[in-house]
Amino acid sequence: MREKTASKAIHSGWALLFAAWVVVTIAMLTSLFFSEVMDVPVCPLCWYQRIALYPLVLILAIGLFPFDPGVARYGIVLAGAGWLVALYHVLLVAGIIPEDLQPCVSGIPCSETHIALLGLLNIPTLSLLTFTLTGFLLYLALRINST
């Protein structure tokens, strides 16, 4: 009976890790599509978010084959860092953070939005949602495999 429970936890943990990998892979491909195909300019805050996002694609894939639940610890740190930058970016775009505190002083302003899906989902908001979902999936994977 105990082996069956452990096997189920491994399968559930793998599925959660795989779901997180799918989320970050779609986000990476979408960000590359926007910048390389649609020529949407990339601000410095977007680059910082990409720095947190892109390694997740590789790190989570490595943790899937063979399954290593410990990889979720590394992933959750990157997702948390990306989440903090994305939250700052969302607050900047919303006008909550004053413009004199924005890191984008020359070139592409961080407070501009070039794409808004459904009128409210701009790129910083999509990034925040991606990091939130990824962090949640990785947290669940850690919880399942620690019991």
Steps between C-alpha positions, in 0.01 A plus 500: 500500500783740587668433163179586320476834685866581425453410134192722479693790657781457248255501208317804638828683563619422148170623352524828694862549396404426139211750520740767632739421215218537245404839648854640490566357153186665360597826672852486356375430148240776531760754618727407211209528256410847625856631485639320195197464272274789601795734578359604839781686680634335816552728799762433772241363744383256234860384459527436873182293486640305207818436698285329763273323248732352236714285734180349641433335165830314514508436877149355514560286190813355659298418813242306301728230352581333733253648744672707767252673733784707649520705181181675611702673774722669243206579278301659779788739574514614136120524482501711818765735364311537172176554691650788698628674186168438322305643796720811498442529123121465536494766773713727282266462202198559727653830613530395864878532494613853408682546172813633672547152654494314172823341383427573135629852462626478144388300203181303546282621789382223734167670564384464137285208393510391139255210515184464709300180462132543587578860590666417834756223458820676402840332484603583862169362629539183294851462640371540857232237436760265348734527798207465742373182332851357468582570863171344612557184293854464630384556857241223460764270350722562803214437744393176334849356491588602855219292652 
